[in-house]
Amino acid sequence: MNYNPDRQPKKNARVQRLLAAALILGCAFTATPAAGQTIKSPTTPAIITPPAGSSAFLSGRAAGTQGYVCLPTSTGASWTVNAARPEATLFTGFFGQDIQIITHFLSPNTNPNRFAPKQLPFGNATWQGSLDSSKVWAQTLQSIPAGSDASCPNAGAIGCLLLQVTGSDKGPTGGRLLTNTSFIQRLNTNGGSAPADGCAVATDVGRQALVPYTADYYFFRGGQ
């Protein structure tokens, strides 16, 4: 058997990251309702604040991209959000290290709840836990423009949102870390807006762009 001493530190680092993620998420989801309110709900305008009875139980700092596609208009062409291309990874801090906790992407809603539209779109915004693969789907309920409030201060960025969960599903081994989520907030957005050029005339139609953004996501339970 060949032994490579360089591989052992890397393996240990991966194990430590997994243990840290397990500890963070375990604390968030196994606490009693009273003890679980350790994350302070952010102060936001009423229009994007979850209803009374909601409490934040998890938050993550996201880094990702917003997709756009150039489509024709009556006067030429313009950038339009590509609904198939939201992509982001959410991290949380743990003893000075950023630990991945959730992946954000698009997927079919395979377990809709009573808030899901009767005619489901081909894909819904999805958040999937990195530890147990439990997931939630959500749709935008309300929004405010970036630069309009202290919770959404960066003018010119993509807007800040209140999303309502429209479905959830446990992970393949029965994990339920995210399944009690009822609302999600996207705050403190930076970047992600459509490009300033590259889509103006008919010959630009079909072009695509991925624009980097960052944001804070807050996950709430209760309030429904």
SVG drawing of the C-alpha trace seen along z (x, -y; Angstrom):
<svg xmlns="http://www.w3.org/2000/svg" viewBox="-55 -54 59 56">
<polyline fill="none" stroke="black" stroke-width="0.4" points="0.0,0.0 1.3,-3.4 1.0,-6.2 0.8,-9.8 1.3,-12.1 -0.1,-15.1 -3.5,-13.5 -4.1,-13.1 -4.3,-16.8 -6.7,-17.4 -8.9,-14.5 -8.8,-15.8 -9.8,-19.2 -12.8,-17.8 -13.9,-15.8 -13.6,-18.9 -15.7,-20.9 -18.4,-18.2 -18.4,-18.0 -18.7,-21.8 -21.6,-21.9 -23.3,-19.1 -22.9,-21.0 -24.2,-24.2 -27.2,-22.6 -27.8,-20.3 -28.0,-23.2 -30.4,-25.1 -32.8,-22.2 -32.8,-20.2 -33.4,-23.1 -36.7,-23.5 -39.0,-26.2 -38.0,-28.6 -34.3,-27.9 -34.2,-27.8 -34.8,-31.6 -31.1,-32.3 -31.0,-34.1 -32.4,-37.6 -34.9,-38.3 -33.7,-41.2 -35.6,-44.5 -37.2,-44.9 -40.1,-46.9 -43.5,-45.4 -44.0,-44.3 -41.1,-41.8 -41.4,-40.9 -42.8,-37.3 -46.1,-37.3 -46.5,-37.3 -45.5,-34.0 -42.5,-33.5 -39.1,-33.1 -35.7,-33.0 -33.8,-29.8 -31.0,-29.8 -29.2,-32.3 -26.5,-32.1 -24.3,-34.4 -24.8,-33.6 -22.4,-33.9 -23.8,-33.1 -25.0,-34.3 -28.2,-35.6 -28.8,-34.5 -30.1,-36.7 -31.1,-36.0 -31.5,-38.6 -35.0,-38.6 -36.6,-40.6 -38.8,-43.6 -40.9,-45.9 -38.0,-48.3 -35.1,-45.9 -34.0,-43.7 -33.5,-43.7 -32.1,-41.5 -34.7,-39.3 -34.1,-37.2 -33.4,-33.7 -35.6,-31.8 -33.6,-28.6 -30.4,-30.0 -30.4,-31.0 -27.3,-29.5 -25.8,-30.2 -24.0,-28.6 -24.8,-29.7 -22.2,-29.8 -22.2,-30.4 -19.3,-31.3 -18.0,-28.8 -14.9,-29.7 -13.6,-31.9 -14.3,-29.5 -16.9,-29.7 -18.9,-26.4 -21.2,-25.6 -24.7,-24.8 -27.1,-25.2 -27.1,-25.2 -29.6,-27.3 -30.7,-26.3 -33.8,-25.5 -35.6,-22.1 -39.1,-20.7 -41.3,-21.0 -42.0,-17.3 -43.9,-17.8 -46.0,-21.0 -47.9,-22.3 -51.2,-24.3 -49.4,-27.5 -48.1,-26.2 -49.8,-27.3 -52.2,-24.8 -50.2,-24.9 -46.7,-24.3 -43.9,-25.8 -41.2,-23.6 -38.9,-24.5 -39.0,-26.4 -36.3,-28.2 -34.8,-25.5 -32.7,-25.5 -31.1,-22.2 -29.3,-21.4 -25.6,-20.4 -25.7,-18.0 -28.8,-15.9 -30.1,-17.0 -33.5,-18.0 -35.0,-20.8 -37.6,-23.5 -39.1,-25.2 -40.3,-28.8 -41.9,-31.6 -41.6,-35.4 -44.3,-36.9 -43.1,-40.5 -40.1,-42.5 -38.4,-45.9 -35.9,-47.6 -32.2,-47.7 -31.2,-51.0 -34.7,-51.6 -34.0,-50.4 -31.2,-49.7 -31.9,-46.0 -31.4,-46.4 -28.9,-49.2 -27.0,-48.7 -28.7,-50.7 -28.4,-49.0 -28.3,-45.5 -31.1,-42.9 -34.1,-43.4 -34.7,-42.1 -37.4,-39.5 -39.8,-37.7 -40.5,-34.2 -43.1,-31.8 -42.3,-28.1 -44.5,-26.2 -43.1,-22.7 -40.6,-20.7 -39.1,-17.3 -36.9,-15.2 -33.5,-14.0 -32.9,-10.5 -32.0,-9.2 -34.9,-10.9 -33.2,-14.2 -35.6,-17.1 -33.3,-20.0 -35.1,-22.4 -38.6,-20.9 -40.1,-23.2 -39.2,-26.3 -42.2,-28.6 -40.6,-31.8 -37.3,-32.9 -35.9,-36.4 -33.2,-37.6 -31.5,-40.8 -28.4,-42.9 -28.1,-42.1 -25.0,-43.3 -24.6,-42.9 -26.7,-40.6 -28.5,-43.2 -28.7,-42.9 -25.7,-44.0 -25.7,-47.5 -25.0,-46.6 -24.8,-43.7 -28.6,-43.4 -30.1,-46.2 -30.7,-45.1 -32.2,-42.1 -28.8,-40.6 -28.2,-40.4 -31.2,-38.1 -30.2,-34.8 -27.2,-36.1 -26.9,-35.0 -25.1,-36.4 -24.3,-35.2 -23.9,-38.2 -22.3,-37.6 -24.2,-38.6 -24.0,-38.2 -26.9,-38.3 -28.0,-37.3 -30.7,-34.6 -32.8,-34.1 -35.0,-31.0 -38.1,-31.2 -40.5,-28.7 -44.0,-29.2 -46.3,-32.1 -48.7,-30.1"/>
</svg>
